[in-house]
Amino acid sequence: MNTKLLLPVTGLLLASLFFSKQSSAQNLLDLQSWVPGQGTTGIFTKVGQDTESTREWGDGPYGKRSILWKAQADGAYDADGGWATSQFPINPLYMYRYTVWIKKTNSKDGLIYFGCTNVQSLAGVPDSNPYFWYGKLPEINKWYLLVGYIHGSGDPSNDNYSAIYDGVTGQKVVDMKDFKFAAGATTTNHRAFQYYNTNVLDLQYMYAPRVEVVNGNEPSIMELLGIQSGVSDQQYFAGKVGIKTTSPGDYDLAVNGKIRTKEVRVETANWADYVFKKDYELPTLEQTERHIKEKGHLPGIPSEAEVKAEGIEVGDMNAKLLKKIEELTLYLIELKKQNSQLNMRLTKVENGKDK
């Protein structure tokens, strides 16, 4: 493996909070109204009574304080909190991805619903009440990421990509159902709520609903899951990562800012110990001097202009600097030998033995 750390690092990634500019840039759902309160807000129409849908501060799936939507049953066997958004426009030719984080506490009573509208099955059968999934999460007191897909109207695929992911391990734990748009579809919505729960002690928390076009620019599932730095010791990002930049370019990690760390390990090939091999042709000092006069920098070392324009690759640059240090060491060894010889001759002269 030849991993390179580039300086200056020119861009990068993943916001730690869902409401940050980077992670919400492609979200078709307007979350500006998510402030503490009850009932309907903005495009999110409450399901059930006002008291069954409360927005409040809590610990989100990323281990950070966030505004959560809390669904709490009132004891009746009916709707028990959540939302159905207003209709928003879509292009039926495109695939769309829906996501929402959900966590249940106290018990698994009742059912969780996650769906949309104005779609049909992958076989083309209209569905008047479509849900990617409804049921019970595998465990209580754990965040899960629910991911649903609506295929474009012209997509012949029958593959289902929708699934529920464990928020700690990132593993897919439940398969869900995909849909597709009819050719004339123009709008759809996002639905996530609790139903048929008579246990008033149960709480269903929901966070970060998203809808976005699947076009390669959306964050990957692993990126969405990997934001949870406070939950899992190890994280995996399937795509490129940018911090304070949405354009990491050719770099797997780009940071538009300063980095502070206690240790950086860089793996590199072509280490410079070949300088000490017998067949290495050590440049003469005269050749080095001529290059400096002509180019203004050491041979094999980038110029100031090149560094300003391109930065440096730390591993490669360390190898080049080591090469110069090893060459300097050979020069010093040769100089010491010459000095020793001169000292011997000087001693002979002083003793009158230089004949």
PyMOL commands that set and color helices and strands:
alter all, ss='L'
color gray80, all
select helices_A, chain A and resi 21-24+50-52+221-226+272-276+285-295+304-310+314-350
alter helices_A, ss='H'
color red, helices_A
select strands_A, chain A and resi 6-7+37-38+44-46+53-59+65-71+79-85+88-89+96-105+111-115+119-120+126-127+131-135+144-151+163-166+172-175+179-180+187-188+191-195+203-213+241-243+253-255+312-313
alter strands_A, ss='S'
color yellow, strands_A
deselect
rebuild
show_as cartoon
